[in-house]
Amino acid sequence: MPFGYSGKTLHVDLTTGQMEVEQPPEALYRKYMGGSALALDYLLKMVPPKADPLGPENVLVISIGVLTGAPIGGLSRVMANAKSPLTGGIGDSQGGGFWPAEFRFAGFDAIILKGKSPKPVYLWIHDGEFELRDAGAVWGKVTGESEQILRDEVGDPRAHVLQIGPAGEKLSRIACIVNMSSRACGRTGMGAVMGSKNLKAVVVRGHQRPELADAAKIKELAQWGRENLEDSGVYGLQLNGTAGGIDALQREGALPTRNWTSGVFEGWDKIWGQTMTDTILKENDTCYACLVRCKRVVEIKEPWGVDPLYGGPEYETLAAMGSYCCVDDLAAVAKANELCNKYGLDTISCGATVAFAMDCYEQGILTKDDTGGLDLRFGNAEALVKTVEAIATRTGVGDILAEGSARAAKRLGKGAEMLAITGHGQEFPAHEPRAKRSLALIYAVNPFGADHMSHEHDFGYRPTASQQNKDNLGMIGCLEPQHAQSLGLEKVRFALQTEYMYSLLDCLGTCMFVWGPTWQLYHLDQLIECVRAVTGWQTSLYELMTVGQRRLNLLRAFNAREGLTSADDQLPARLFTPAVGGATDGVAVDRDEFEEAKRIYYKLAGWTEDGVPTASKLAELNLDWVADLLK
């Protein structure tokens, strides 16, 4: 038995119902550390080029990292990977909660799901045992209801359920995978892939705690976290959640508003984290063994009726459903969040798609005939809630919008394409590239679409950044802090180096609020100590950064094999248009500077001018076999 991880991968052929256990060699785990990189090793070998993302030939990998389940905060994350029905390239999504740790306790590190079941099923895994069961009783039901039914069926109230809602069953390309009815693998449409396979859920329960190489060190690190939480950069997350920073973003002109025409929102204080704490917050929730307790749980009786079972909105949701749509009604935004968690929709893509639809409505591309009489104007809280519900159920205009804004724009025509704010076809998360310029680069080049958790943001690399930021970034070669709107060589280097680091975190399966390169609770040297203490491997920063590089190159190689090129690494035209109002009034991304930054980025990464990993770069990373796939 290895230290930390289980050493077992479950292969499931949903077409035939056959299942078998693989025991990969230790070298494979050390090479990839689990998570997304491990998943890509399987996907590149098993998914045929040009496969239909919603066809049985696509493969869905659900995985955790080698640290998952250790008794310390920030080590309970699950990764979902497959070809994305939203972007057409690689799909990659992560979620937290208790399911990831419970999956480790049940005796496995990953599940490889291929084919399509002839009828709806769920997978029940418990203490090393596994079986497929009929899911007819829960197919079509919302997440909270089906979770309770499945727990009753397996006879264990402490079982944890990773599942899709009706949106995934209806193959919405912005559907997500949910556990605890509130923790989502939100991005890239992984819920639709699961739905296309007639797989409703994966239910897990286990008692096999991982053996740690140095349990005393983990205990010591956990105690350090408890003693230093209040002085760390994440303590504010416990107080007001991720939305606690809305005031700062508003000051910086970095709060995306009115479908990305502005960086300031007049009603920001009505959807702020402090306002939520003061009005509708019921309690804080957490993930396995985590002391940060950043999750919001809200409850509202009137006018919308929001059930605390479905948690509460985080910053991304409050912006996407709030400032994107110019809706300052916190109760309405909380209701929209509840609907997304009930039906299994990515709140970012859903809110951004509603904002796109509002923009189309105001410009006459959509009319009341299209919306069923709904006045879909910016600021209409009722229209927000009703449109989210229409998307969730694929009724009326929601049937088109459930495809995501990029595909909806192509169907609508009439200039709608200019209003879809996406990267690789995925809706932008709520961080403004006109204020934080490295985001302009990463939103465009990130292999699985625009993503805000794939590198460190510019504000952490300003000359005024904290000493902790400077110390940690110095360890990975970032020594010359830049102003937030710079996009020269040093900023590109910073973007790439921190992208490697965040890529590593998605292999280890660590929460980026707890472990990371700058403002997080634990420092970079403590992350190295944690990996050593859990696994027994005498690892180094060099080895760990190389793992992050491997993952990024594997993601990029998958896209190259699917025919994606530098031409797909683009920004929407609106980002090259000056923002209106606030600190970013008149500020736009410079197109020539952006293109030059992209060229520098490819060169620093060791890729071709078309953004494809070179054979020499892949050989350097011990990925020679991938080069053969790209010939």
C-alpha positions as CSV (number, residue, x, y, z in Angstrom):
1,M,0.0,0.0,0.0
2,P,1.5,3.4,-1.0
3,F,1.6,6.4,1.3
4,G,-1.3,8.9,0.8
5,Y,-3.0,7.6,-2.3
6,S,-4.8,4.3,-2.9
7,G,-3.0,2.9,-5.9
8,K,-6.2,1.9,-7.7
9,T,-8.1,3.1,-10.7
10,L,-11.6,1.8,-11.6
11,H,-12.4,1.3,-15.3
12,V,-16.1,1.3,-16.1
13,D,-17.5,0.4,-19.5
14,L,-21.1,1.7,-19.3
15,T,-22.1,0.1,-22.5
16,T,-21.4,-3.4,-21.3
17,G,-21.5,-2.9,-17.6
18,Q,-18.1,-4.5,-17.2
19,M,-15.7,-3.1,-14.6
20,E,-12.2,-3.8,-13.6
21,V,-9.5,-2.4,-11.3
22,E,-6.1,-1.2,-12.5
23,Q,-3.2,-0.8,-10.1
24,P,-0.9,1.7,-11.9
25,P,2.8,1.8,-11.0
26,E,4.2,4.3,-8.4
27,A,6.1,6.0,-11.2
28,L,2.8,7.1,-12.9
29,Y,1.6,8.7,-9.7
30,R,4.9,10.6,-9.1
31,K,5.0,11.7,-12.7
32,Y,1.6,13.3,-12.6
33,M,0.6,13.5,-8.9
34,G,-2.9,12.5,-9.8
35,G,-5.8,14.9,-10.8
36,S,-5.9,16.4,-14.3
37,A,-2.5,15.3,-15.5
38,L,-3.2,11.7,-14.7
39,A,-6.6,12.0,-16.4
40,L,-5.0,13.4,-19.6
41,D,-2.7,10.4,-19.8
42,Y,-5.8,8.2,-20.2
43,L,-7.8,10.6,-22.4
44,L,-5.0,11.1,-25.0
45,K,-4.7,7.3,-25.3
46,M,-8.4,6.4,-25.1
47,V,-10.4,9.3,-26.8
48,P,-10.2,9.1,-30.6
49,P,-9.4,12.3,-32.5
50,K,-12.4,14.4,-33.5
51,A,-14.7,12.3,-31.2
52,D,-18.2,13.7,-30.5
53,P,-18.0,15.1,-27.0
54,L,-21.6,13.8,-26.4
55,G,-21.0,10.5,-28.0
56,P,-20.1,7.2,-26.4
57,E,-16.6,7.4,-27.7
58,N,-15.8,10.3,-25.3
59,V,-14.3,9.2,-22.0
60,L,-14.9,10.9,-18.7
61,V,-12.2,10.7,-16.0
62,I,-13.1,11.6,-12.4
63,S,-9.9,11.8,-10.3
64,I,-8.3,13.1,-7.1
65,G,-4.7,13.9,-6.2
66,V,-2.1,12.0,-4.2
67,L,-2.8,14.3,-1.2
68,T,-6.5,14.0,-1.1
69,G,-8.0,12.9,2.2
70,A,-5.0,13.8,4.4
71,P,-6.4,15.4,7.6
72,I,-5.6,19.0,6.8
73,G,-7.5,21.8,5.1
74,G,-7.6,22.3,1.4
75,L,-7.0,18.7,0.4
76,S,-10.4,17.6,-0.7
77,R,-10.8,18.4,-4.4
78,V,-12.1,16.4,-7.3
79,M,-11.2,16.8,-11.0
80,A,-13.4,16.0,-14.0
81,N,-11.9,15.7,-17.5
82,A,-13.2,14.8,-20.9
83,K,-13.5,16.3,-24.3
84,S,-15.7,19.4,-23.8
85,P,-19.1,19.8,-25.5
86,L,-18.8,23.5,-24.8
87,T,-15.4,24.3,-26.2
88,G,-14.7,21.4,-28.5
89,G,-11.3,21.0,-26.8
90,I,-10.2,19.6,-23.5
91,G,-12.7,19.9,-20.7
92,D,-11.3,20.4,-17.2
93,S,-13.3,21.2,-14.0
94,Q,-12.7,21.0,-10.3
95,G,-14.9,20.9,-7.2
96,G,-14.6,20.6,-3.4
97,G,-16.7,19.4,-0.6
98,F,-16.5,16.0,1.2
99,W,-17.0,13.7,-1.8
100,P,-13.3,13.7,-2.8
101,A,-12.0,12.6,0.6
102,E,-14.7,10.0,0.9
103,F,-13.8,8.7,-2.6
104,R,-10.2,8.2,-1.3
105,F,-11.6,6.4,1.8
106,A,-13.6,4.2,-0.4
107,G,-10.3,2.9,-1.9
108,F,-9.8,4.6,-5.3
109,D,-7.9,7.4,-7.0
110,A,-9.7,7.7,-10.3
111,I,-12.6,6.4,-12.3
112,I,-12.4,6.0,-16.1
113,L,-15.9,6.0,-17.6
114,K,-16.4,5.1,-21.3
115,G,-19.3,4.1,-23.5
116,K,-23.0,4.8,-22.7
117,S,-25.4,2.9,-20.5
118,P,-28.6,1.7,-22.2
119,K,-30.5,3.1,-19.3
120,P,-29.9,5.6,-16.5
121,V,-27.6,4.2,-13.8
122,Y,-25.5,5.2,-10.9
123,L,-22.2,3.9,-9.6
124,W,-22.0,2.8,-5.9
125,I,-18.5,2.5,-4.5
126,H,-17.9,1.4,-0.9
127,D,-14.7,0.2,0.8
128,G,-13.2,-1.2,-2.4
129,E,-16.4,-2.7,-3.7
130,F,-18.4,-1.3,-6.7
131,E,-21.5,-1.9,-8.6
132,L,-23.8,-0.2,-11.2
133,R,-27.4,0.3,-10.1
134,D,-30.5,1.4,-11.8
135,A,-31.1,5.2,-11.5
136,G,-34.7,5.3,-12.8
137,A,-35.9,6.5,-9.4
138,V,-33.8,9.6,-9.5
139,W,-33.5,10.4,-13.2
140,G,-35.2,13.8,-13.8
141,K,-35.0,14.8,-10.1
142,V,-33.1,17.9,-8.8
143,T,-29.9,17.4,-6.9
144,G,-31.2,17.8,-3.4
145,E,-34.0,15.3,-3.8
146,S,-31.9,12.7,-5.7
147,E,-29.1,12.9,-3.1
148,Q,-31.5,11.9,-0.3
149,I,-33.0,9.1,-2.3
150,L,-29.7,7.7,-3.2
151,R,-28.5,7.8,0.4
152,D,-31.6,6.0,1.4
153,E,-31.1,3.4,-1.3
154,V,-27.5,2.5,-0.3
155,G,-28.6,2.5,3.4
156,D,-26.0,5.0,4.6
157,P,-26.8,8.6,5.5
158,R,-23.1,9.5,5.5
159,A,-22.6,8.4,1.8
160,H,-21.6,11.2,-0.5
161,V,-23.1,11.8,-3.9
162,L,-21.5,13.3,-7.0
163,Q,-24.2,13.8,-9.6
164,I,-25.8,15.6,-12.4
165,G,-29.1,17.5,-12.3
166,P,-31.8,17.7,-15.0
167,A,-29.6,20.1,-17.0
168,G,-27.0,17.5,-17.4
169,E,-29.6,14.9,-18.4
170,K,-30.9,17.3,-21.0
171,L,-27.3,17.8,-22.3
172,S,-27.0,21.5,-21.6
173,R,-23.5,22.4,-22.7
174,I,-23.1,24.5,-19.6
175,A,-24.2,21.7,-17.2
176,C,-22.0,20.9,-14.2
177,I,-21.4,18.0,-11.8
178,V,-22.5,18.6,-8.2
179,N,-21.9,17.2,-4.8
180,M,-23.5,18.2,-1.5
181,S,-26.1,20.0,-3.7
182,S,-23.8,23.0,-3.6
183,R,-20.2,22.1,-4.6
184,A,-19.8,22.1,-8.4
185,C,-17.3,20.9,-11.0
186,G,-18.7,23.9,-12.8
187,R,-16.9,24.6,-16.0
188,T,-16.6,23.2,-19.5
189,G,-19.8,21.2,-19.6
190,M,-18.7,18.1,-17.8
191,G,-22.3,17.5,-16.6
192,A,-23.5,17.1,-20.2
193,V,-20.8,14.5,-20.8
194,M,-22.0,12.6,-17.7
195,G,-25.6,12.9,-18.9
196,S,-24.7,11.7,-22.4
197,K,-23.5,8.4,-20.8
198,N,-26.8,8.0,-18.8
199,L,-24.8,8.2,-15.6
200,K,-26.7,10.0,-12.9
201,A,-24.3,9.8,-10.0
202,V,-21.3,8.3,-8.3
203,V,-22.1,7.5,-4.7
204,V,-19.2,6.7,-2.3
205,R,-18.6,5.6,1.2
206,G,-15.4,4.3,2.8
207,H,-13.4,3.7,5.9
208,Q,-9.9,3.3,4.5
209,R,-8.0,6.3,5.7
210,P,-4.7,6.8,3.8
211,E,-1.5,5.9,5.6
212,L,0.8,9.0,5.7
213,A,4.5,8.9,5.5
214,D,4.9,11.5,8.3
215,A,1.6,11.9,10.2
216,A,3.3,14.1,12.8
217,K,4.4,16.7,10.2
218,I,0.8,16.9,8.8
219,K,-0.5,17.4,12.4
220,E,2.2,20.1,12.8
221,L,1.1,21.9,9.6
222,A,-2.5,21.7,10.6
223,Q,-1.8,23.3,13.9
224,W,0.3,26.0,12.2
225,G,-2.8,26.7,10.0
226,R,-5.1,27.1,13.0
227,E,-2.6,29.5,14.7
228,N,-2.0,31.7,11.7
229,L,-5.4,31.8,10.0
230,E,-6.5,35.2,11.4
231,D,-3.2,36.8,10.1
232,S,-3.4,35.2,6.6
233,G,-4.8,36.5,3.4
234,V,-7.7,34.0,3.5
235,Y,-9.2,35.0,6.8
236,G,-11.6,37.4,5.0
237,L,-13.0,34.4,3.2
238,Q,-14.3,33.1,6.5
239,L,-15.8,36.4,7.4
240,N,-17.6,37.3,4.1
241,G,-16.8,34.6,1.6
242,T,-15.3,35.2,-1.8
243,A,-17.7,38.1,-2.3
244,G,-15.9,40.1,0.4
245,G,-13.6,41.6,-2.2
246,I,-16.3,43.2,-4.4
247,D,-15.6,46.6,-2.8
248,A,-12.0,46.4,-3.8
249,L,-12.8,45.3,-7.4
250,Q,-15.3,48.2,-7.7
251,R,-12.6,50.7,-6.6
252,E,-10.2,49.2,-9.2
253,G,-12.7,49.3,-12.0
254,A,-12.4,45.5,-12.2
255,L,-16.0,44.5,-11.5
256,P,-17.4,43.3,-14.9
257,T,-20.7,45.1,-15.5
258,R,-23.5,45.2,-18.2
259,N,-22.1,42.4,-20.2
260,W,-18.5,43.7,-20.0
261,T,-19.1,47.3,-21.1
262,S,-17.9,48.6,-17.8
263,G,-15.8,47.7,-14.8
264,V,-18.0,49.4,-12.2
265,F,-21.5,48.6,-11.0
266,E,-23.7,51.2,-9.3
267,G,-25.5,48.6,-7.2
268,W,-22.3,46.8,-6.1
269,D,-22.9,47.3,-2.3
270,K,-26.2,45.5,-2.5
271,I,-24.6,42.3,-3.7
272,W,-21.4,42.6,-1.6
273,G,-20.2,39.9,0.7
274,Q,-20.7,42.1,3.8
275,T,-24.3,42.8,2.7
276,M,-24.9,39.0,2.4
277,T,-23.4,38.4,5.9
278,D,-25.6,41.1,7.4
279,T,-28.8,40.0,5.7
280,I,-29.4,36.5,4.3
281,L,-26.4,34.5,5.6
282,K,-27.6,31.5,7.7
283,E,-24.2,29.9,8.4
284,N,-20.7,29.1,7.1
285,D,-20.0,25.7,5.6
286,T,-16.8,24.0,4.8
287,C,-15.0,21.1,3.0
288,Y,-13.4,18.1,4.5
289,A,-10.9,19.0,7.3
290,C,-10.8,22.7,6.3
291,L,-10.7,25.4,8.9
292,V,-11.2,28.3,6.4
293,R,-15.0,27.7,6.2
294,C,-15.5,30.0,3.2
295,K,-18.7,28.5,1.9
296,R,-21.9,30.6,2.2
297,V,-25.2,29.1,3.2
298,V,-28.2,31.5,2.8
299,E,-31.8,31.3,3.6
300,I,-34.6,33.5,2.3
301,K,-38.4,33.2,3.0
302,E,-39.7,36.0,0.7
303,P,-39.9,37.0,-2.0
304,W,-38.1,34.2,-3.7
305,G,-37.8,31.4,-1.2
306,V,-34.2,30.2,-1.2
307,D,-33.5,26.8,0.4
308,P,-30.2,26.7,2.5
309,L,-29.7,23.1,1.2
310,Y,-28.3,24.6,-1.9
311,G,-25.7,26.8,-0.2
312,G,-25.3,30.4,-1.3
313,P,-23.7,32.5,-4.1
314,E,-20.0,32.9,-4.3
315,Y,-18.3,36.0,-5.8
316,E,-18.3,34.6,-9.4
317,T,-22.1,33.9,-9.2
318,L,-22.8,37.3,-7.6
319,A,-21.0,39.0,-10.4
320,A,-22.3,36.9,-13.3
321,M,-25.9,37.0,-12.1
322,G,-25.5,40.5,-10.6
323,S,-23.2,43.0,-12.1
324,Y,-23.0,41.3,-15.6
325,C,-26.8,41.6,-15.7
326,C,-27.0,44.9,-13.7
327,V,-29.2,43.1,-11.1
328,D,-28.7,44.5,-7.6
329,D,-31.4,42.3,-6.0
330,L,-29.4,40.0,-3.7
331,A,-32.4,37.7,-3.1
332,A,-32.9,37.3,-6.9
333,V,-29.2,36.4,-7.4
334,A,-29.4,33.9,-4.5
335,K,-32.5,32.4,-6.1
336,A,-30.7,32.1,-9.5
337,N,-27.8,30.4,-7.7
338,E,-30.2,28.0,-6.0
339,L,-31.7,27.0,-9.4
340,C,-28.2,26.4,-10.9
341,N,-27.3,24.1,-8.0
342,K,-30.7,22.3,-8.1
343,Y,-30.6,21.7,-11.8
344,G,-26.8,21.4,-12.2
345,L,-25.7,24.4,-14.2
346,D,-22.4,26.3,-14.1
347,T,-23.3,29.6,-12.5
348,I,-20.6,31.5,-14.4
349,S,-21.6,30.4,-17.8
350,C,-25.3,30.6,-17.0
351,G,-25.1,34.2,-15.6
352,A,-22.9,35.3,-18.5
353,T,-25.3,33.8,-21.0
354,V,-28.2,35.6,-19.4
355,A,-26.2,38.9,-19.6
356,F,-25.6,38.1,-23.3
357,A,-29.3,37.5,-23.8
358,M,-30.1,40.8,-22.1
359,D,-27.6,42.6,-24.4
360,C,-29.3,40.9,-27.4
361,Y,-32.7,42.0,-26.2
362,E,-31.7,45.6,-25.7
363,Q,-30.1,45.7,-29.2
364,G,-33.2,44.1,-30.8
365,I,-31.7,40.8,-31.7
366,L,-34.1,39.1,-29.3
367,T,-37.7,40.3,-28.9
368,K,-40.6,39.6,-26.6
369,D,-41.7,37.0,-29.2
370,D,-38.5,35.1,-28.6
371,T,-38.6,35.5,-24.8
372,G,-42.3,34.5,-24.4
373,G,-43.2,38.0,-23.4
374,L,-40.4,38.4,-20.9
375,D,-38.9,41.9,-20.7
376,L,-35.3,40.7,-20.7
377,R,-33.7,44.1,-20.0
378,F,-30.6,44.7,-17.9
379,G,-31.5,45.2,-14.3
380,N,-34.7,43.1,-14.4
381,A,-34.4,40.7,-11.4
382,E,-37.5,38.7,-12.3
383,A,-36.3,38.2,-15.9
384,L,-32.9,36.9,-14.5
385,V,-34.6,34.3,-12.4
386,K,-37.1,33.2,-15.1
387,T,-34.4,33.0,-17.7
388,V,-32.1,30.8,-15.5
389,E,-35.1,28.5,-14.9
390,A,-35.8,28.4,-18.7
391,I,-32.1,27.5,-19.3
392,A,-32.2,24.8,-16.6
393,T,-35.4,23.2,-18.1
394,R,-34.5,24.0,-21.8
395,T,-37.9,25.6,-22.3
396,G,-38.6,28.6,-24.6
397,V,-35.6,30.7,-25.3
398,G,-33.8,28.7,-22.6
399,D,-33.4,25.9,-25.1
400,I,-31.1,28.0,-27.3
401,L,-29.3,29.6,-24.3
402,A,-28.6,26.2,-22.7
403,E,-26.1,25.7,-25.6
404,G,-24.0,28.5,-24.1
405,S,-23.6,32.1,-25.4
406,A,-21.2,31.3,-28.2
407,R,-23.4,28.7,-29.9
408,A,-26.5,30.7,-29.1
409,A,-24.9,33.7,-30.8
410,K,-24.2,31.7,-34.0
411,R,-27.9,30.6,-34.1
412,L,-29.2,34.1,-33.5
413,G,-26.9,35.9,-35.9
414,K,-27.7,39.6,-36.5
415,G,-24.4,40.6,-34.8
416,A,-25.0,38.6,-31.7
417,E,-21.5,37.0,-32.1
418,M,-20.0,40.4,-31.0
419,L,-21.9,40.2,-27.7
420,A,-20.8,36.7,-26.6
421,I,-17.9,37.3,-24.1
422,T,-16.1,34.0,-24.3
423,G,-12.6,32.4,-24.7
424,H,-12.5,29.2,-26.6
425,G,-16.3,29.3,-26.5
426,Q,-16.4,29.4,-22.7
427,E,-17.9,32.4,-20.9
428,F,-15.6,34.8,-19.1
429,P,-15.3,34.5,-15.3
430,A,-15.7,37.7,-13.3
431,H,-12.2,39.3,-13.4
432,E,-11.6,42.2,-15.7
433,P,-8.6,41.9,-18.1
434,R,-8.6,45.6,-18.8
435,A,-7.7,46.1,-15.1
436,K,-5.5,42.9,-14.7
437,R,-3.8,42.6,-18.0
438,S,-2.2,39.1,-17.7
439,L,-5.8,37.8,-17.6
440,A,-6.2,39.0,-21.2
441,L,-3.4,36.6,-22.2
442,I,-4.5,33.6,-20.0
443,Y,-8.2,33.9,-20.9
444,A,-7.2,33.6,-24.5
445,V,-4.5,30.8,-24.3
446,N,-5.9,28.6,-21.5
447,P,-6.6,25.2,-23.1
448,F,-10.0,24.7,-21.5
449,G,-11.3,28.2,-22.1
450,A,-11.3,31.4,-20.1
451,D,-10.5,30.6,-16.5
452,H,-9.7,32.7,-13.5
453,M,-8.0,30.0,-11.4
454,S,-5.3,29.0,-13.9
455,H,-2.6,31.6,-12.8
456,E,-2.0,34.3,-10.2
457,H,-3.6,37.6,-10.8
458,D,-1.8,40.8,-11.5
459,F,-2.7,42.6,-8.2
460,G,-0.5,40.0,-6.4
461,Y,2.6,41.1,-8.5
462,R,2.4,44.8,-8.1
463,P,5.3,46.7,-6.4
464,T,2.9,47.2,-3.4
465,A,2.2,43.5,-3.0
466,S,2.8,41.9,0.3
467,Q,6.1,40.5,1.3
468,Q,4.6,37.0,1.4
469,N,3.7,37.4,-2.3
470,K,7.1,38.6,-3.2
471,D,8.9,35.8,-1.3
472,N,6.8,33.0,-2.8
473,L,6.9,34.5,-6.3
474,G,10.6,34.9,-6.0
475,M,10.9,31.1,-5.4
476,I,9.6,30.6,-9.0
477,G,11.7,33.3,-10.6
478,C,9.3,36.3,-10.5
479,L,11.5,39.0,-9.1
480,E,10.4,42.3,-10.8
481,P,6.8,43.3,-9.8
482,Q,4.9,45.1,-12.5
483,H,1.9,47.4,-12.5
484,A,-1.4,45.6,-13.1
485,Q,-1.9,46.9,-16.7
486,S,1.5,46.0,-18.0
487,L,1.8,43.1,-20.5
488,G,5.5,43.0,-21.4
489,L,8.0,40.2,-21.1
490,E,8.2,40.1,-17.3
491,K,4.4,40.0,-17.0
492,V,4.2,37.2,-19.5
493,R,6.9,35.3,-17.6
494,F,4.9,35.8,-14.4
495,A,1.7,34.6,-16.1
496,L,3.4,31.4,-17.4
497,Q,5.3,30.6,-14.2
498,T,2.3,31.0,-12.0
499,E,0.3,29.0,-14.5
500,Y,2.7,26.1,-14.0
501,M,2.1,26.4,-10.2
502,Y,-1.7,26.5,-10.4
503,S,-1.5,23.6,-12.9
504,L,0.4,21.7,-10.2
505,L,-2.4,22.4,-7.7
506,D,-4.9,20.8,-10.1
507,C,-2.8,17.7,-10.1
508,L,-2.3,17.5,-6.4
509,G,-6.0,18.4,-5.9
510,T,-5.4,21.3,-3.5
511,C,-7.7,24.2,-2.8
512,M,-6.2,27.4,-4.3
513,F,-7.5,29.4,-1.3
514,V,-5.5,27.3,1.2
515,W,-2.3,26.3,-0.8
516,G,-0.7,28.4,-3.5
517,P,2.1,30.7,-4.6
518,T,1.1,34.0,-3.0
519,W,-1.6,35.2,-0.6
520,Q,-3.0,31.8,0.5
521,L,-2.9,30.4,4.1
522,Y,0.1,28.1,3.5
523,H,3.4,29.1,1.9
524,L,5.1,27.5,-1.1
525,D,7.7,25.8,1.1
526,Q,5.0,24.3,3.2
527,L,3.3,22.8,0.2
528,I,6.6,21.0,-0.5
529,E,6.7,19.8,3.1
530,C,3.1,18.6,2.8
531,V,3.8,16.5,-0.3
532,R,6.8,14.9,1.4
533,A,4.8,14.2,4.6
534,V,1.9,12.6,2.8
535,T,3.7,10.6,0.1
536,G,7.2,10.0,1.5
537,W,8.7,11.3,-1.7
538,Q,11.7,13.6,-1.2
539,T,10.3,16.0,-3.7
540,S,11.5,19.5,-4.6
541,L,10.1,22.7,-6.0
542,Y,11.7,21.8,-9.4
543,E,10.0,18.5,-9.5
544,L,6.6,20.0,-8.6
545,M,6.8,22.8,-11.1
546,T,7.7,20.2,-13.7
547,V,4.5,18.3,-12.9
548,G,2.6,21.6,-13.5
549,Q,4.3,22.0,-16.9
550,R,3.4,18.4,-17.8
551,R,-0.3,19.0,-17.2
552,L,-0.3,22.3,-19.2
553,N,1.5,20.6,-22.1
554,L,-0.9,17.6,-22.0
555,L,-3.9,19.9,-22.1
556,R,-2.4,21.9,-25.0
557,A,-1.5,18.7,-26.9
558,F,-5.1,17.4,-26.6
559,N,-6.3,20.6,-28.2
560,A,-3.7,20.5,-30.9
561,R,-4.8,17.0,-31.8
562,E,-8.3,18.3,-32.1
563,G,-7.2,20.9,-34.6
564,L,-7.2,24.0,-32.3
565,T,-4.5,26.5,-33.2
566,S,-3.2,29.9,-32.3
567,A,-6.2,31.3,-34.2
568,D,-8.4,30.0,-31.4
569,D,-6.5,31.8,-28.7
570,Q,-8.4,35.0,-29.1
571,L,-10.3,37.6,-27.1
572,P,-13.8,38.9,-27.8
573,A,-13.8,42.3,-29.6
574,R,-15.4,44.0,-26.5
575,L,-12.1,43.7,-24.6
576,F,-10.3,45.8,-27.2
577,T,-13.0,48.5,-26.6
578,P,-12.5,51.0,-23.8
579,A,-14.5,50.3,-20.6
580,V,-16.8,53.0,-19.4
581,G,-16.7,54.5,-15.9
582,G,-14.6,54.2,-12.8
583,A,-10.9,53.6,-12.5
584,T,-10.8,51.8,-15.9
585,D,-12.8,54.4,-17.8
586,G,-11.3,54.6,-21.3
587,V,-9.0,51.6,-20.7
588,A,-8.9,48.8,-23.3
589,V,-6.6,45.9,-24.1
590,D,-4.2,46.9,-26.8
591,R,-4.5,44.4,-29.7
592,D,-0.8,44.7,-30.8
593,E,0.4,44.3,-27.3
594,F,-1.8,41.3,-26.8
595,E,-0.6,39.6,-29.9
596,E,3.0,40.2,-29.0
597,A,2.4,38.8,-25.5
598,K,0.9,35.7,-27.0
599,R,4.0,35.3,-29.2
600,I,6.3,35.7,-26.2
601,Y,4.2,33.2,-24.2
602,Y,4.5,30.5,-26.8
603,K,8.2,31.0,-27.0
604,L,8.7,30.9,-23.2
605,A,6.6,27.7,-23.1
606,G,8.7,26.0,-25.7
607,W,5.9,25.7,-28.2
608,T,5.6,26.5,-31.9
609,E,4.4,29.8,-33.3
610,D,1.0,28.1,-33.6
611,G,1.0,27.3,-29.9
612,V,1.7,23.5,-30.2
613,P,4.2,21.8,-27.8
614,T,7.3,20.9,-29.7
615,A,8.8,17.4,-29.7
616,S,11.8,18.7,-27.8
617,K,9.6,20.2,-25.1
618,L,7.6,17.1,-24.7
619,A,10.8,15.0,-24.5
620,E,12.1,17.3,-21.8
621,L,9.0,16.6,-19.8
622,N,9.2,12.8,-20.3
623,L,6.2,12.9,-22.6
624,D,7.8,11.6,-25.8
625,W,4.8,9.4,-26.6
626,V,2.6,12.6,-26.9
627,A,4.8,13.9,-29.7
628,D,4.0,10.8,-31.7
629,L,0.3,11.6,-31.4
630,L,0.8,15.1,-32.9
631,K,2.7,14.0,-36.0
